[in-house]
Amino acid sequence: MASKSLKQRLEEVTTGSVLDHIKTVVFVYVVLTRLVKVERHLRARGIATTFLEFWTWLNKNLLLFALRCLPAQRKKAEADIAKAKLTIESKLVPQGEAVTRHTSLPAKGHYPEWILNEMGKMDNEIGHAEWKHGKISGAVYHGGDDLTKVIVAAFERYCVSNPLHPDVFPAVRKMEAEIVAMCLRMYNNPTGAGVTTSGGTESIIMSVKTHRDWARATKGITEPEMIVPDTAHAAFDKAAAYFNIKVHTMPVDRATRKVDLNRVSWAINPNTIMLVGSAINFPDGCQDDIVALGKLAQKHHIGMHVDCCLGSFIMPFLEPAGFPVEPFDFRVDGVTAISCDTHKYGFAPKGSSVIMYRNAELRQYQYYVNPSWTGGLYASPSIAGSRPGSIIAGTWAAMQYVGYDGYLKSCREIVGAAKTIAARIKSEFGGKLYVLGNPPASVVAFSSYNPRCSIHEVGDIISHKGWHLNGIVRPDAIHIAVTRLTVPVVDTFIADLHDAVKEAELNPSGKGTMVQLYGLGKVAGALAPSISSQIATAFIDTLYKA
Ligand SMILES: *Cc1c(COP(=O)(O)O)cnc(C)c1O
């Protein structure tokens, strides 16, 4: 066998070293990109939070592991969950043989009279919460019979319509365009663009999708991240979960309840697609510093969504109604999108919201277009294909019926009532209760100074007086979203709150559903998130029990 020539040997050595070089380069590249990721994560979350997140994760997994090895503990946890499931079921699903269940189609169709009669029977048999007395936070925002009649008339006329076929239902197309135009004008962007959606969640999901696709097309971002205040609506996390976007949750200031701008600024990196601010937020009804967030967004050339889902038809009327208000709409530089729920303070039927963009160019990133579908060229603006034209007609009708003067009047009354509640909590419960931040609009959240008087227990006691309020966390508090129906019962609310606080102080039991759900966290320690997730899952399962 001939020995290798010098040339052959030289080739071996160089290919070998080229391979080694490539390996080294790839290795360094991988290490560097990982380091960049770690650095960005640390910048966004801070060292303490990162450590805390890791610690919680470790604890949870150690406990889950321990549970697997400790049958007695596991049985107890399983029994707790089973008990909670039964409680939920007994509350939601009518029990017993007396209840008629319709779980298969009737062999023959019923007469209309039978149907309405059966609905009446259901209401009587399984009961329903009274909402007309106004002891409910949010939920029903107008509730007047006159408006209901107008909406039902619009429903009837456009019952079968579908904006997917604008040639068949041209009036529905026109009404949808006009709803968007009216909202854009209210939010001071008449040259902007928008679409209607099925609700605030869809509006937010669409905005996140739009900014993601915009960032991918214009900046090549393939690992998108977004920066969201702790007080922003869960719909942003939901959107991020659907679209696989990394969320950095930013703390809010304890006193003002506005998102910490320094932290937001630190969290921005080349993968950031958008910032989020609320006007107003759901948990405590406060507003983020939209001007400062807009400035940051502009500086970094990223999107900025203002969530006015709840602020809807209240925020734009604060100024004309004479209430103090900080800038929140498209007049703020850097704001690229605003969501506004027509089905909240717009008094439209449920299933109606608007997502608005600074311009029509940005809106195009929301569309879905499939030019090669076997069913023909397919294009749709939002998540749904077919959509209810009746909801659009009902929304248009509500806006025409209430009008500028009607919304102005309801803003005066509703925000006036909310401010009265906040002022009376401050003056009459001084030293016991405090209001979170300085809420500018229709929602007031309050908590307890006294650790022995649990605010969730107060919420539980006041619920026995017929009130349906919302319990929130970080800090533990209760909120009330004032509606047109709440306005007349402000005095009753304050009186009932006095009684509830007294009762909670006299014999703190640490029990009750509002507390129990959160109390479970205290019992189960680090396991709480996984257990409450299981209970929430059971809750949704229960909704589908016939
Ligand atoms: C209600 C609300 C949403 C979501 O609205 P849905 O209509 O329930 O989907 C989003 N943000 C805020 C601040 C809200 O209050």
The ligand as a MOL file (V3000), in Angstrom:
LIG
                    3D

  0  0  0     0  0            999 V3000
M  V30 BEGIN CTAB
M  V30 COUNTS 15 15 0 0 0
M  V30 BEGIN ATOM
M  V30 1 C -63.4610 43.0020 30.2930 0
M  V30 2 C -62.0550 43.3630 30.0220 0
M  V30 3 C -61.3210 42.7550 28.9840 0
M  V30 4 C -61.7920 41.5570 28.1920 0
M  V30 5 O -63.0520 41.6160 27.8020 0
M  V30 6 P -64.0480 40.4040 27.4780 0
M  V30 7 O -65.0800 41.1540 26.7710 0
M  V30 8 O -64.4850 39.8040 28.7680 0
M  V30 9 O -63.3520 39.4340 26.6100 0
M  V30 10 C -60.0610 43.2520 28.7330 0
M  V30 11 N -59.5230 44.2260 29.4760 0
M  V30 12 C -60.1790 44.7930 30.5100 0
M  V30 13 C -59.5160 45.8750 31.2950 0
M  V30 14 C -61.4600 44.3670 30.8160 0
M  V30 15 O -62.0970 44.8920 31.8680 0
M  V30 END ATOM
M  V30 BEGIN BOND
M  V30 1 1 1 2
M  V30 2 1 2 3
M  V30 3 2 2 14
M  V30 4 1 3 4
M  V30 5 2 3 10
M  V30 6 1 4 5
M  V30 7 1 5 6
M  V30 8 2 6 7
M  V30 9 1 6 8
M  V30 10 1 6 9
M  V30 11 1 10 11
M  V30 12 2 11 12
M  V30 13 1 12 13
M  V30 14 1 12 14
M  V30 15 1 14 15
M  V30 END BOND
M  V30 END CTAB
M  END
